Amino acid sequence: MTDLNRYRNIGIFAHVDAGKTTTTERILNITGKIHKIGEVHDGAATTDFMDQEQERGITIQSAATTTFWKDHRLNIIDTPGHVDFTIEVYRSLKVLDGGVGVFCGSGGVEPQSETNWRYANESEVARIIFVNKLDRMGADFYRVVEQVKKVLGATPLVMTLPIGTEENFIGVVDVLGQQAFVWDESGDPLNYEVKEIPADLIDLAQEYRGKLIESVIDQDEDLMMAYLDEGQEPSVEDLKRCIRSGTIALDFFPTYCGSAFKNKGVQMILDAVVDYLPNPTEVEPQPEVDLDGTPTGEFAIVDPGKPMRSLAFKIMDDRFGALTFTRIYTGSIKKGDTVLNTFTGKTERIGRIVEMHADERIELDRAQAGDIVALIGLKNTQTGHTLCDQKAPATLEPMVFPDPVIYIAIAPKDKGGAEKMGLALSKMIQEDPSFQMETDQESGETIIKGMGELHLDIKVDILKRTHGVEVIVGKPLVAYRESITKIIDDSYTHKKQTGGSGQFAKIDYIIEPAESGSGFLFESKVTGGNVPREFWPAVEKGFKVCLEEGPLAGYPCLDVKMTLVDGAFHAVDSSAMAFELASRAAYRQSMGKAGPQIMEPIMKIDVFTPEDHVGDVIGDLNRRRAMIQGQEPQSTGVRVKASAPLSEMFGYIGDLRTMTSGRGQFSMEFSHYDPTPRSVADVVIKEAKERRQAKG
């Protein structure tokens, strides 16, 4: 298939437990990809093929699969909903053209839905909304539509209305076609009847049709004038065209309802994907950048005839070897081709090209612009690397990954496991860029870092089961940071004279706190050549290297600005090295005087609790130094929004379950760094000192 108009690259994303994977299963079943439907709660879903996914009933890795509907090719990625795996959602959105946001009919817009929605906004991905689980107790379609407006600030375009609620949910009203689709209880998605709209919904259906026309009509000026001046209602074809252009422009989001588990309403999602989501040529093309990441002004326009450009967005290791999931933006690629990796500057040979269907694969001879395929045989390609035509190299905008906030020390249970553990960890890091590892040079400890307790818990589980490495796990540690509070105006002279040419560098500088989130800033205000321009980068480098270890407890320093004001040099004895050494010594001399402080990661927390336990939950959060930001009543309980230091939240899920008789749930994600209270900072500094002494 080479007609790009018939391609749809879509992702399915949502909060944990909203029913993404079940929706994917139903789509695969309806499109004839699978004949027996696997259920998530039985651990048999097609796209959840890791042991850990099947046991916990959650999706951890995004799984790619290809299927067909109405002569259109759908490349679908089922993404995880849990906050610790947002990286998977982020990198999937990066290579998709459209998405389906699934919301739970009773849970509504949950915290992770907000994060995913924000990522999708940043990636400018067109979306349709599916309000799922309308057969559940407490489900309310209209409440979720209101939440989409209020919480996400988005404009839902209601396309279907539910017939019946909770266990009486039997079908949907098609607002555009003004007819009802009613399913029987056989569970077969194709067993439905098209009927007249039930009498009690006729007025509502017409009201929503009027709203729909008013929302979409301004996509076409001629239609709008005819409608406003002459009251001429557009045809269904014209309305569909307007819905399509408004959806692609992100003006509104077509909103559907149903129950994936009960097989009701999923076909409409498939029709909407084909009718309203963009094909690869209708999306803003990816910007090309140079090796420093600066845009070149060129774009990777989706066209099979142009030089090849593709982005590796995921590495997965399985029994067949390393799979590199790749989105091809321009050109085409054949088995046996040699391509250039612009990040490493080396060439890679494409061993095999496979189309993925969860963990099955279909061999292909070639793939082209618009395709999402897995490549086998690449040696040095990692997530975010660009693969391109050797004769016409270019780099696509790379991915930016968040820094880990939590880390633990691990050690193999037996001596022989050390090498095995090292190999397993390096494979796992390639697969997940938000998972990092370092070896403490002095103690020889292996430290793994991640986005949350569950993230690291699952990594340890994968080490044990997939790679057969038993490890001893230390207690979780928080990734603290340091910063400064005062402005220091200082000077340092570096002099060394030992026979022959010596070293000389003098710098006058100001160190001050920078704006939150700005990192390290360097500026030179030297005039008159007292410090020649070629030595400025050495001053910047010397200081920047030292920021990795703060003056209080050795944690990295955040948000510092250094301004080089003046200095002096010697025509013979000055060198870049001398100025770098002066800058390093200046750091040691001045940072301790600049009011250093310990900064701790603050997490955004969202707790769901039954109403009768709200007091206990809030009291407990206050004891954890949390700031309560609000409470929202839900149909089955209350959601408490708060922010709290990560150090106080370890093991929280166990305490919450005890407090709420097992009915409470929570999610948290990193928000920002804040100064720690004095008493906490003293403990952090003392522990850091003890660790240093223990090492040596």
Secondary structure, 3 states (H helix, E strand, C coil): CCCHHHEEEEEEEECCCCCHHHHHHHHHHHCCCCCCCCCCCCCCCCCCCCHHHHHHCCCCCCEEEEEEECCEEEEEEECCCCHHHHHHHHHHHHHCCEEEEEEECCCECCHHHHHHHHHHHHCCCEEEEEEECCCCCCCCHHHHHHHHHHHHCCCEEECEEEECCHHHCCEEEECCCCEEEEECCCCCCCCEEEECCCHHHHHHHHHHHHHHHHHHHHHCHHHHHHHHHHCCCCCHHHHHHHHHHHHHCCCCEEEEECECCCCECHHHHHHHHHHHCCCHHHCCCEEEECCCCCEEEEEECCCCCCCCEEEEEEEEEECCEEEEEEEEEECEEECCCEEEECCCCEEEECCEEEEEECCEEEEECEEECCCEEEEECCCCCCCCCEEECCCCCCEECCCCCCCCCEEEEEEECCCCHHHHHHHHHHHHHHHCCCCEEEECCCCCCEEEEECCHHHHHHHHHHHHHCCCCCEEECCCEECCEEECCCCEEEEEEEEECCCCCCEEEEEEEEEEECCCCCCEEEEECCCCCCCCHHHHHHHHHHHHHHCCCCCCCCCCECCEEEEEEEEECCCCCCCHHHHHHHHHHHHHHHHHHCCCEEEEEEEEEEEEECHHHHHHHHHHHHHCCCEEEEEEECCCCEEEEEEEEHHHCCCHHHHHHHHCCCCCEEEEEEEEEEECCHHHHHHHHHHHHHHHHHHC
